[in-house]
Amino acid sequence: MENNLLVIVGIGIAAIFGLWVIFYFIPVGLWFTALLSGVRISLLQLVFMRWRKIPPAVIVKSLIASTKAGLHLNRNDLEAHYLAGGRVEPVVNALISADKANIDLDFKSATAIDLAGRDVFEAVQMSVNPKVINTPAVTAVAKDGIQLSAKARVTVRANIRQLVGGAGEETVLARVGEGVVSSIGSADSHKKVLENPDTISRLVLDKGLDSGTAFEILSIDIADIDVGKNIGAVLQMDQANADKNIAQAKAEERRAMAVATEQEMKAKAQEARAKVIEAEAEVPKAISEAFRSGNLGIMDYYRFENIQADTKMRESLSKPEEKGKEQRRYGRKGKEGDEGNEKE
């Protein structure tokens, strides 16, 4: 009895496993659902999908959805897109949404957009409901030197025809920022920009910033403008400080050259005095030689001494200040000598 019971249980398990294998490779329920939805597909085709590693549920559900929406898609095209690494269900949903919104989108373009890495369903939604992109604060300086910081809101709509190969949001934001900087920089005064911020929007829109991008710019609205620093005044102050430092450096250079020249002249004067002293030292020798040779008499010598005394007197009269300094210096030395003598 026990052996018979084990055999019956084994046969039951094998039957259940066999039924599971059969229904897995032959999705009868999925085939029946497709048949009731008006999608013509055979069981053999569903089995071949299993063998080709394609989930039949994805293909069948996409065919049912497209058929009910009035679209006629080819099963082979859906299988080829899945094998290429695409997402079948978002593509089908995008085609249905585009058809309902009267947007010209065929299956080939939709699959190309999906394989390019973009969300085709989101692109269709953005074509119906435009997206608002908030730009970061863009700082620029007007011609009067006042810094302005502006924030803009860019309303864009997806351009289905340029989704493949078109630039993304980053390019749009960069171009809008460049346009804002250019429009503020070309303004004569920051007050004009604050009075009419819509001039920035008009100038930016006229440049056609959406060319070559996957979006179509509908409007650019300036949300906020803040006044910053007076960059012109800061630059002028920096330039003035730089000019001052340069002038001080040149003045210091001239002073150093003047000091060097003065020291050089002093050195030359000392050298000249040394030569004079050296020459004066030869005078007594010459006088002695003149006495020996008889070329100079005693009266000539006295006359020479008188001339020297007269010269020294005239020099002392022409420089009374130096004479007074010498007298005071000699007077101090005399007093110091007297004090020393008294101490002794």
C-alpha positions in Angstrom: 0.0 0.0 0.0 2.7 2.4 0.9 4.6 1.7 -2.3 1.4 2.3 -4.4 0.8 5.6 -2.5 4.3 6.8 -3.3 3.9 5.8 -7.0 0.6 7.7 -7.2 2.2 10.8 -5.6 5.1 10.7 -7.9 2.8 10.4 -10.9 0.8 13.4 -9.7 3.9 15.5 -9.3 5.2 14.5 -12.7 1.8 15.3 -14.2 1.7 18.8 -12.5 5.2 19.5 -13.7 4.4 18.4 -17.2 1.3 20.6 -17.3 3.3 23.5 -16.1 5.9 23.0 -18.8 3.2 22.6 -21.4 1.3 25.8 -20.4 4.6 27.7 -20.0 5.7 26.9 -23.6 2.1 26.9 -24.9 0.4 30.0 -23.3 -3.1 29.0 -24.0 -4.6 31.6 -21.7 -2.6 34.4 -23.5 -3.6 33.1 -26.9 -7.3 33.0 -25.8 -7.1 36.6 -24.5 -5.6 37.8 -27.8 -8.3 35.9 -29.7 -11.1 37.6 -27.8 -9.4 41.0 -28.3 -9.3 40.7 -32.1 -5.5 40.0 -32.3 -4.8 37.1 -34.7 -1.8 35.1 -33.5 -1.3 31.3 -33.4 -0.1 29.1 -30.5 2.9 28.0 -32.6 4.0 31.6 -32.9 3.8 32.0 -29.1 5.9 28.9 -28.6 8.5 30.3 -31.1 8.6 33.5 -29.0 9.5 31.4 -25.9 12.3 29.7 -27.8 13.6 33.1 -29.1 13.8 34.4 -25.5 11.0 36.9 -26.1 8.2 37.2 -23.5 5.0 36.6 -25.3 3.0 38.6 -22.7 4.8 41.8 -23.7 4.2 41.4 -27.4 0.5 40.2 -27.0 -0.4 43.0 -24.6 1.2 45.6 -26.9 -0.7 44.2 -29.9 -4.0 44.2 -27.9 -3.5 47.8 -26.7 -2.6 49.1 -30.2 -5.5 47.2 -31.8 -8.0 48.6 -29.4 -6.6 52.1 -30.0 -7.1 51.7 -33.7 -3.4 51.2 -34.6 -2.2 48.3 -36.7 1.2 47.2 -35.7 3.2 44.3 -37.0 4.2 41.5 -34.6 7.5 41.0 -36.3 8.4 44.7 -35.9 7.6 44.5 -32.2 9.8 41.3 -31.8 12.7 42.9 -33.7 12.5 46.0 -31.6 12.6 43.9 -28.4 15.6 41.9 -29.7 17.4 45.1 -30.5 17.2 46.1 -26.8 14.2 48.5 -27.1 11.3 48.9 -24.7 8.1 47.7 -26.5 5.4 48.9 -24.1 6.6 52.5 -23.8 6.9 52.8 -27.6 3.3 51.4 -28.1 2.0 53.8 -25.4 3.8 56.7 -27.1 2.2 55.8 -30.4 -1.2 55.6 -28.9 -0.8 59.0 -27.1 0.6 60.7 -30.3 -2.3 59.3 -32.3 -4.9 60.7 -29.8 -3.1 64.1 -29.7 -2.8 64.3 -33.5 1.0 64.3 -33.4 2.7 62.9 -36.5 4.7 59.9 -35.1 5.3 56.7 -36.9 6.6 53.4 -35.6 10.0 53.7 -37.1 10.6 57.2 -35.6 9.4 56.0 -32.2 11.7 53.0 -32.1 14.6 55.1 -33.3 14.0 57.6 -30.4 13.7 54.7 -28.0 16.9 53.0 -29.1 18.7 56.4 -28.9 18.1 56.3 -25.2 15.4 58.9 -24.9 12.0 58.3 -23.3 9.6 58.5 -26.3 6.5 58.4 -24.1 7.8 61.3 -22.0 8.6 63.2 -25.2 5.0 62.8 -26.4 3.7 63.9 -23.1 6.0 67.0 -23.2 4.7 67.8 -26.7 1.2 67.9 -25.3 2.0 69.5 -21.9 5.0 71.8 -22.2 7.7 71.7 -19.5 9.0 74.6 -17.5 12.8 74.7 -16.8 14.1 76.9 -14.1 17.5 78.3 -14.9 20.1 78.9 -12.1 21.0 82.5 -11.3 22.8 84.1 -14.2 25.2 87.0 -13.2 26.1 89.7 -15.7 27.3 93.3 -15.6 25.7 96.3 -17.4 27.7 99.0 -19.1 27.4 101.3 -16.0 29.3 98.7 -14.0 26.4 97.4 -11.8 26.2 93.7 -11.4 22.8 92.0 -11.9 21.7 88.4 -11.1 18.7 87.1 -13.1 16.7 83.9 -12.9 14.5 82.8 -15.8 11.8 80.3 -16.4 12.0 78.6 -19.9 8.9 76.9 -21.2 9.8 74.2 -23.7 8.0 71.7 -25.8 9.6 68.5 -27.2 10.5 68.5 -30.8 9.7 65.0 -32.0 11.6 65.4 -35.3 14.9 66.4 -33.5 14.8 64.0 -30.6 17.4 61.8 -32.3 20.6 63.8 -32.5 19.2 66.9 -30.8 20.8 68.6 -27.8 19.3 68.2 -24.4 18.2 70.5 -21.5 21.8 71.4 -20.6 22.4 73.0 -23.9 19.1 74.9 -23.7 20.1 76.2 -20.2 23.6 77.2 -21.4 22.2 79.1 -24.4 19.6 80.9 -22.3 22.3 81.9 -19.8 24.5 83.1 -22.6 21.6 85.2 -24.0 20.8 86.7 -20.6 24.5 87.7 -20.1 24.7 89.2 -23.5 21.4 91.2 -23.2 22.3 92.5 -19.7 25.9 93.4 -20.8 24.6 95.3 -23.8 22.3 97.5 -21.6 23.5 101.1 -21.1 22.2 101.1 -17.5 21.1 98.5 -15.0 18.1 100.7 -14.3 16.7 100.1 -17.8 17.0 96.3 -17.2 15.1 96.6 -13.9 12.4 98.8 -15.5 11.9 96.5 -18.5 13.0 92.9 -17.8 11.0 91.7 -20.8 13.7 93.2 -23.0 15.9 90.3 -22.0 13.2 87.8 -23.0 12.8 89.4 -26.4 16.5 89.6 -27.1 17.0 86.0 -26.1 14.1 84.6 -28.1 15.2 86.5 -31.2 18.5 84.6 -31.2 16.8 81.2 -32.0 18.4 79.3 -29.1 16.4 76.1 -29.8 18.0 75.4 -33.1 19.7 72.0 -33.1 18.0 71.0 -29.8 15.4 68.4 -29.0 13.1 71.2 -27.7 11.1 74.1 -29.0 11.3 77.2 -26.8 7.8 78.7 -26.3 8.6 81.5 -23.9 11.3 82.9 -21.6 10.1 84.7 -18.5 12.4 86.6 -16.1 11.4 85.4 -12.7 13.7 87.5 -10.5 16.5 90.1 -10.9 18.8 91.1 -8.0 21.2 94.0 -7.9 24.8 93.0 -6.9 28.0 94.8 -6.5 29.3 97.9 -8.3 31.9 96.0 -10.3 32.9 99.1 -12.3 33.9 100.9 -9.1 35.7 97.9 -7.8 37.7 97.6 -11.0 38.6 101.3 -11.0 39.7 101.0 -7.3 41.9 98.0 -8.2 43.3 99.9 -11.2 44.0 103.0 -9.1 45.8 100.8 -6.4 47.8 99.1 -9.1 48.8 102.5 -10.6 49.7 103.8 -7.2 51.9 100.7 -6.5 53.6 101.1 -9.8 54.3 104.8 -9.2 55.7 104.1 -5.7 57.9 101.4 -7.1 59.2 103.8 -9.8 59.7 106.5 -7.2 61.6 104.1 -5.0 63.8 103.1 -7.9 64.6 106.8 -8.7 65.4 107.4 -5.0 67.7 104.4 -4.9 69.4 105.6 -8.0 69.8 109.1 -6.5 71.3 107.7 -3.3 73.7 105.6 -5.4 74.7 108.6 -7.5 75.2 110.7 -4.3 77.4 108.0 -2.8 79.3 107.8 -6.0 79.9 111.5 -6.0 81.0 111.4 -2.4 83.5 108.7 -3.2 84.8 110.8 -6.2 85.1 113.9 -3.9 87.0 111.9 -1.3 89.3 110.6 -4.1 89.8 114.2 -5.3 90.6 115.4 -1.7 93.1 112.6 -1.3 94.8 113.7 -4.5 94.8 117.4 -3.3 96.3 116.3 0.0 98.9 114.2 -1.8 99.7 117.2 -4.0 99.9 119.6 -1.0 102.4 117.2 0.6 104.8 117.9 -2.2 104.7 121.7 -1.6 107.1 121.7 1.4 109.5 119.5 -0.5 109.4 121.8 -3.5 110.0 124.9 -1.3 113.0 123.1 0.4 114.4 122.3 -3.0 113.9 125.8 -4.2 115.8 127.1 -1.1 118.7 124.8 -1.8 118.9 125.7 -5.4 118.6 129.4 -4.7 115.4 129.9 -6.7 113.5 131.1 -3.7 114.5 133.8 -1.2 113.4 134.3 2.3 111.3 137.3 1.4 109.6 135.3 -1.2 108.8 132.7 1.4 107.3 135.3 3.8 105.3 136.8 1.0 103.9 133.2 0.2 103.0 132.7 3.8 101.1 136.1 3.9 99.2 135.1 0.8 98.1 131.8 2.5 97.1 133.6 5.6 95.0 136.1 3.6 93.4 133.2 1.7 92.4 131.4 5.0 91.0 134.6 6.4 88.8 135.3 3.4 87.6 131.7 3.5 86.7 132.1 7.2 84.8 135.3 6.5 82.9 133.8 3.6 81.7 130.8 5.8 80.7 132.4 9.1 78.4 129.5 10.0 81.1 126.9 9.7 83.4 129.2 11.7 80.7 129.5 14.4 80.4 125.7 14.5 84.2 125.4 14.8 84.3 127.9 17.6 81.5 126.2 19.4 83.2 122.9 18.9 86.5 124.2 20.1 84.7 125.9 23.0 83.2 122.6 24.1 86.5 121.0 23.8 88.1 123.8 25.9 85.4 123.5 28.5 85.9 119.7 28.6 89.6 120.3 29.0 89.1 122.8 31.8 86.7 120.4 33.6 89.3 117.7 33.3 91.9 119.9 34.7 89.7 120.9 37.6 89.0 117.2 38.3 92.7 116.5 38.3 
